């Protein structure tokens, strides 16, 4: 979870405990720019735990994998989150939408105080087959497309190729792949030029 001093420690604590509830090896990490929030969240978790049914699992998970990381500023906090690449990421900050747009590596992002992770688990319809263990750096949530096999088919007519002729030529030349450029130019050459290999334009 990513939060600043605008967040409510009661809901932040509740969201962290939600993460820990999945099992004794479940990480629950708060990254915050506010030492005051960090202390308040610790107090709220201590107050909340005795009232929950899976207290033993929660205590084991939080004891082994619960962490609060203090960041000097929001930029550092966002960089930490992206490096960690969480399965779930709740964002409770000022301008949470702006912060969410800066996140590149997370399986599922929950934006704002009114978007708890449990809503995504049970009711919002979001994909819940998510990359874990930092795999969000390279993988998206699992989807039907992941099981498909797709072939690209391209049809280009003379006017279409003419429209991109210069672009292809310049890029191919820049890469030193002049045969690629020639394959386009040959189509616009006179019949005699094609036969003698000069590739003169028509």
ABEGO torsion letter per residue (X at the ends): XBBBAABBAAAAAAAAAAAAAAEAABBBBBBBABAAAAAAAAAAAAAAAAABAAAAAAAAAAAAABBBBBBABAAAAAAAAAAAGBABBBBBBBGAAAAAAABABBABBBBEAABBAAAAAAAAGBBABBBBGGAAAABBBBBAAAABBBBBBBBBBAAAAAAAAAAAAAAAAAAGBAAAAAAAAAAABBAAAAAAGAGBBX
